[in-house]
């Protein structure tokens, strides 16, 4: 074989860096904490100079612990909520013997079916599912039949087999209603999606029930086509038209993404937040902080980490008792509902 066609090996990297093969292997596999920064730099530079690419197939045949693969299904990767969820999953798995496959279903069950089939054919070891399914969904039935473990997040209901992490939506809805009642100026308007997952439905029901208990009237409920900024802007423009003569409004959007669109519509109507419109969201995405949006904080990055940890524990012990973790939420007050 000519020198030009010779593939660079880990031995070549070790020789160029002036360290052992074991040192290179541990540094490249994120297990080199005991080595000084200078050694890490030597190894990384040698890798870059030589264009070294690890042979994962060969490495896996030598490892006593097989590297696992995890499939992650989310409904909308462009939504910051699910991007942060995946960040939490990756944070946990970074130093674990696991790789992730992320797919976005766009809320399409046919896509979800196809992606699931592809990942199963790739011998994925387990799934973290944030897309909306119920306990009788063919996808979950197939996973149970194949004995592939999975962790469900709180868009799902009715499943009694997989481990699950859910957010306390009843608590969240009550916090929303209590804050709306406290800051109310003008009519109260709710903006909710036309199609509602189990957790969203529970969230809305809790808001309505708590407002009714406090004898606070809801002036109108508007439905959006999706939990997206564009849908929020469209609905926001309709609200501004319908309530054009109202000097004050109080609006709650079921998700921060929708609230961002409403902010645009309010500004286009030449009204001010919070002087004319008090606006509240839900999720506490990164945008909420930058736009001073009052919202409900969901610990989404933590949820991602804990979902990955649950799945790893299930893979290590398939017969352990089913785990259901309920996460609390908190109110985050910002300028969008202030009295200033």
C-alpha positions as CSV (number, residue, x, y, z in Angstrom):
1,X,0.0,0.0,0.0
2,X,1.4,3.4,-0.9
3,X,2.0,6.0,1.8
4,X,-0.7,8.2,0.2
5,X,-3.4,5.6,0.7
6,X,-2.3,4.6,4.2
7,X,-5.0,5.5,6.7
8,X,-3.9,7.4,9.8
9,X,-4.1,5.3,13.0
10,X,-4.2,6.1,16.6
11,X,-0.6,5.0,16.8
12,X,0.3,7.7,14.3
13,X,-1.4,10.3,16.5
14,X,0.4,9.0,19.6
15,X,3.8,9.1,17.9
16,X,3.3,12.7,16.6
17,X,2.0,13.9,20.0
18,X,4.8,12.1,21.8
19,X,2.5,10.2,24.2
20,X,1.2,6.7,24.5
21,X,-1.8,5.2,22.6
22,X,-3.6,4.8,25.9
23,X,-3.2,8.5,26.6
24,X,-4.6,9.4,23.1
25,X,-7.5,7.0,23.5
26,X,-8.5,8.4,26.9
27,X,-8.3,12.0,25.9
28,X,-10.4,11.4,22.7
29,X,-13.0,9.5,24.7
30,X,-13.4,12.3,27.3
31,X,-11.7,10.3,30.0
32,X,-8.4,12.2,30.2
33,X,-9.1,14.5,33.2
34,X,-5.9,13.3,34.9
35,X,-3.8,14.6,32.0
36,X,-2.5,18.3,32.0
37,X,-3.9,20.8,29.5
38,X,-0.6,20.8,27.6
39,X,-1.0,17.0,26.8
40,X,-4.6,17.6,25.7
41,X,-3.4,20.3,23.4
42,X,-0.6,18.1,21.9
43,X,-3.1,15.3,21.2
44,X,-5.7,17.6,19.6
45,X,-3.1,19.3,17.5
46,X,-1.8,15.9,16.3
47,X,-5.3,14.8,15.4
48,X,-5.9,18.0,13.4
49,X,-2.5,17.8,11.7
50,X,-2.9,14.2,10.6
51,X,-6.7,14.4,9.9
52,X,-7.3,11.5,12.1
53,X,-10.8,10.0,12.3
54,X,-11.6,7.4,14.9
55,X,-12.7,3.9,13.7
56,X,-15.8,3.5,15.9
57,X,-16.6,0.1,14.5
58,X,-13.2,-1.3,15.4
59,X,-13.2,0.5,18.8
60,X,-16.6,-0.9,19.7
61,X,-15.4,-4.5,19.1
62,X,-12.7,-3.9,21.6
63,X,-14.7,-2.3,24.3
64,X,-16.1,-4.4,27.1
65,X,-19.1,-2.0,27.4
66,X,-20.9,-1.6,24.0
67,X,-21.6,1.9,22.9
68,X,-25.3,2.5,23.0
69,X,-27.4,4.6,20.6
70,X,-30.5,6.6,21.8
71,X,-33.3,7.9,19.5
72,X,-34.8,11.2,20.4
73,X,-38.2,12.2,18.9
74,X,-39.4,15.8,19.2
75,X,-42.3,17.5,17.5
76,X,-40.5,20.8,16.5
77,X,-36.7,21.1,16.6
78,X,-37.0,24.8,15.7
79,X,-38.9,25.4,19.0
80,X,-36.4,26.6,21.7
81,X,-38.2,24.4,24.2
82,X,-37.3,21.2,22.4
83,X,-33.8,22.5,21.5
84,X,-33.2,23.0,25.2
85,X,-34.6,19.6,26.0
86,X,-32.1,18.0,23.6
87,X,-29.3,20.1,25.1
88,X,-30.1,18.5,28.5
89,X,-30.1,15.0,27.0
90,X,-26.7,15.6,25.4
91,X,-25.3,17.2,28.6
92,X,-26.0,13.9,30.4
93,X,-24.9,11.6,27.6
94,X,-21.7,13.5,26.8
95,X,-19.5,11.4,29.1
96,X,-21.6,8.2,28.7
97,X,-21.0,5.4,26.3
98,X,-24.0,6.6,24.2
99,X,-24.7,8.4,20.9
100,X,-28.0,10.2,20.0
101,X,-30.1,10.3,16.9
102,X,-32.4,13.4,16.9
103,X,-35.5,13.5,14.6
104,X,-38.2,16.2,14.4
105,X,-41.6,14.8,13.5
106,X,-43.2,18.2,12.8
107,X,-46.3,16.8,14.6
108,X,-46.8,14.3,11.8
109,X,-47.5,10.8,12.9
110,X,-46.6,9.3,9.5
111,X,-43.2,10.9,9.8
112,X,-42.9,9.6,13.3
113,X,-43.7,6.1,12.1
114,X,-41.0,6.3,9.4
115,X,-38.4,7.7,11.6
116,X,-39.0,5.1,14.3
117,X,-38.7,2.3,11.7
118,X,-35.4,3.7,10.5
119,X,-34.0,4.0,14.0
120,X,-35.1,0.5,15.0
121,X,-33.4,-0.8,11.8
122,X,-30.3,0.9,13.0
123,X,-30.5,-1.1,16.2
124,X,-31.2,1.9,18.4
125,X,-31.1,0.7,22.1
126,X,-33.8,3.0,23.5
127,X,-35.9,6.1,22.9
128,X,-36.7,9.4,24.5
129,X,-40.1,10.5,23.1
130,X,-41.3,14.1,23.3
131,X,-43.7,13.9,20.4
132,X,-47.4,13.4,21.2
133,X,-48.4,9.8,21.5
134,X,-50.9,7.9,23.6
135,X,-50.6,4.5,25.3
136,X,-52.3,2.7,22.4
137,X,-50.2,4.2,19.7
138,X,-48.8,1.6,17.3
139,X,-45.3,3.0,17.8
140,X,-45.3,2.3,21.5
141,X,-46.9,-1.1,21.0
142,X,-44.1,-1.9,18.6
143,X,-41.4,-0.8,21.1
144,X,-43.0,-2.9,23.8
145,X,-43.2,-5.9,21.5
146,X,-39.6,-5.6,20.6
147,X,-38.7,-4.9,24.3
148,X,-37.0,-1.6,23.4
149,X,-37.1,0.7,26.4
150,X,-38.4,4.3,26.2
151,X,-39.0,7.4,28.3
152,X,-42.0,9.5,27.6
153,X,-42.3,13.2,28.3
154,X,-45.4,15.1,29.2
155,X,-47.2,15.4,25.9
156,X,-48.1,11.8,26.2
157,X,-50.9,10.1,28.2
158,X,-52.4,6.7,28.8
159,X,-49.1,4.7,28.7
160,X,-48.5,2.5,31.8
161,X,-45.4,0.7,30.5
162,X,-42.6,3.2,29.8
163,X,-40.8,5.5,32.3
164,X,-42.1,9.0,32.2
165,X,-41.2,12.6,33.2
166,X,-44.2,15.0,33.5
167,X,-44.5,18.6,34.4
168,X,-47.1,19.6,37.1
169,X,-49.4,21.4,34.6
170,X,-52.1,21.8,37.2
171,X,-49.7,23.8,39.4
172,X,-48.6,25.8,36.3
173,X,-52.2,26.6,35.3
174,X,-53.0,27.8,38.9
175,X,-49.9,30.0,38.9
176,X,-51.0,31.6,35.6
177,X,-54.5,32.2,36.8
178,X,-53.4,33.7,40.1
179,X,-51.0,36.1,38.3
180,X,-53.6,37.1,35.7
181,X,-56.1,37.9,38.5
182,X,-53.5,39.9,40.4
183,X,-52.3,42.1,37.4
184,X,-55.6,42.2,35.4
185,X,-56.2,45.4,33.4
186,X,-59.1,45.3,31.0
187,X,-60.5,42.1,29.5
188,X,-58.6,38.8,30.1
189,X,-57.9,36.9,26.8
190,X,-56.5,33.4,26.5
191,X,-54.7,32.2,23.4
192,X,-54.6,28.4,23.0
193,X,-53.9,25.9,20.3
194,X,-56.7,24.4,18.2
195,X,-55.2,20.9,18.7
196,X,-54.1,20.2,22.2
197,X,-51.8,17.5,23.6
198,X,-52.7,16.0,27.0
199,X,-50.4,18.4,28.9
200,X,-51.6,21.5,27.1
201,X,-55.2,20.5,27.7
202,X,-54.5,20.0,31.4
203,X,-52.7,23.4,31.6
204,X,-55.6,25.3,30.0
205,X,-58.2,23.5,32.2
206,X,-56.3,24.5,35.3
207,X,-56.2,28.1,34.2
208,X,-59.9,28.2,33.6
209,X,-60.8,26.4,36.8
210,X,-58.6,28.7,39.0
211,X,-60.0,31.9,37.3
212,X,-63.5,30.6,37.9
213,X,-62.7,29.9,41.5
214,X,-61.5,33.4,41.9
215,X,-64.6,34.7,40.1
216,X,-62.5,36.3,37.3
217,X,-64.2,36.4,33.9
218,X,-62.5,35.3,30.7
219,X,-63.5,37.8,28.0
220,X,-62.4,35.6,25.0
221,X,-60.5,32.5,24.0
222,X,-58.7,32.5,20.7
223,X,-57.3,29.4,19.0
224,X,-54.1,29.3,17.1
225,X,-53.3,26.9,14.3
226,X,-49.9,26.0,15.9
227,X,-47.5,26.7,18.7
228,X,-45.4,29.0,16.5
229,X,-44.5,32.7,16.4
230,X,-46.2,33.1,13.0
231,X,-49.5,31.7,14.4
232,X,-49.2,33.9,17.4
233,X,-48.7,37.0,15.3
234,X,-51.8,36.1,13.2
235,X,-53.9,35.6,16.2
236,X,-52.5,38.7,17.9
237,X,-53.5,40.8,14.9
238,X,-57.1,39.5,15.1
239,X,-57.2,40.3,18.9
240,X,-55.9,43.8,18.2
241,X,-58.7,44.3,15.6
242,X,-61.5,42.8,17.7
243,X,-60.4,44.9,20.8
244,X,-59.3,48.0,18.9
245,X,-61.3,50.3,21.2
246,X,-60.2,48.7,24.4
247,X,-57.6,50.9,26.2
248,X,-56.2,47.9,28.2
249,X,-56.0,44.1,27.7
250,X,-54.5,41.2,29.7
251,X,-53.4,38.3,27.5
252,X,-52.1,34.8,28.3
253,X,-50.5,32.7,25.6
254,X,-50.2,29.0,26.2
255,X,-46.6,29.0,25.1
256,X,-43.8,31.6,24.8
257,X,-43.5,30.9,21.1
258,X,-47.1,32.1,20.6
259,X,-46.5,35.1,23.0
260,X,-43.6,36.3,20.8
261,X,-45.9,36.5,17.8
262,X,-48.4,38.4,19.9
263,X,-45.7,40.9,20.9
264,X,-45.2,41.7,17.2
265,X,-48.9,42.2,16.6
266,X,-49.2,44.5,19.6
267,X,-46.4,46.6,18.3
268,X,-47.8,46.7,14.8
269,X,-51.1,48.0,16.4
270,X,-49.0,50.8,17.9
271,X,-49.8,49.7,21.4
272,X,-47.3,49.2,24.3
273,X,-46.5,46.3,26.6
274,X,-47.4,46.5,29.5
275,X,-49.0,50.0,29.4
276,X,-51.8,48.9,27.0
277,X,-51.4,45.1,27.0
278,X,-50.2,42.9,29.8
279,X,-48.9,39.7,28.3
280,X,-47.9,36.4,29.9
281,X,-46.4,33.2,28.3
282,X,-45.5,29.7,29.4
283,X,-42.2,27.7,29.2
284,X,-39.5,30.4,30.0
285,X,-37.5,29.9,26.8
286,X,-34.4,32.0,26.1
287,X,-36.4,34.5,24.2
288,X,-38.6,35.2,27.2
289,X,-35.7,36.6,29.2
290,X,-34.5,38.9,26.4
291,X,-38.0,40.2,25.8
292,X,-38.9,40.6,29.5
293,X,-41.8,38.3,29.2
294,X,-43.6,37.1,32.3
295,X,-43.9,33.3,32.0
296,X,-43.9,30.0,33.8
297,X,-40.6,28.3,34.1
298,X,-40.3,24.7,33.1
299,X,-37.0,23.0,34.0
300,X,-36.6,21.7,30.5
301,X,-32.8,21.2,30.5
302,X,-33.1,19.3,33.7
303,X,-35.9,17.3,32.3
304,X,-33.6,16.3,29.3
305,X,-30.8,15.2,31.7
306,X,-33.2,13.2,33.8
307,X,-34.8,11.6,30.8
308,X,-31.4,10.4,29.6
309,X,-30.5,9.2,33.1
310,X,-33.8,7.3,33.3
311,X,-33.2,5.6,30.0
312,X,-29.6,4.6,30.9
313,X,-30.9,3.2,34.2
314,X,-33.6,1.2,32.3
315,X,-31.0,-0.2,29.9
316,X,-28.8,-1.3,32.8
317,X,-31.7,-2.9,34.6
318,X,-34.7,-3.8,32.3
319,X,-36.8,-5.2,35.2
320,X,-36.6,-2.2,37.6
321,X,-39.9,-0.7,38.7
322,X,-41.5,1.8,36.3
323,X,-40.5,5.3,37.2
324,X,-42.7,8.4,36.9
325,X,-41.2,11.7,37.9
326,X,-43.3,14.9,38.3
327,X,-41.4,18.2,38.0
328,X,-42.7,21.4,39.6
329,X,-42.9,24.8,37.8
330,X,-42.4,28.4,39.0
331,X,-43.7,31.8,38.1
332,X,-41.1,34.2,36.6
333,X,-42.3,37.8,36.8
334,X,-40.9,40.2,34.2
335,X,-41.8,43.6,32.8
336,X,-44.5,42.4,30.4
337,X,-47.1,42.3,33.3
338,X,-45.7,45.0,35.5
339,X,-47.6,48.1,36.7
340,X,-44.8,50.5,35.6
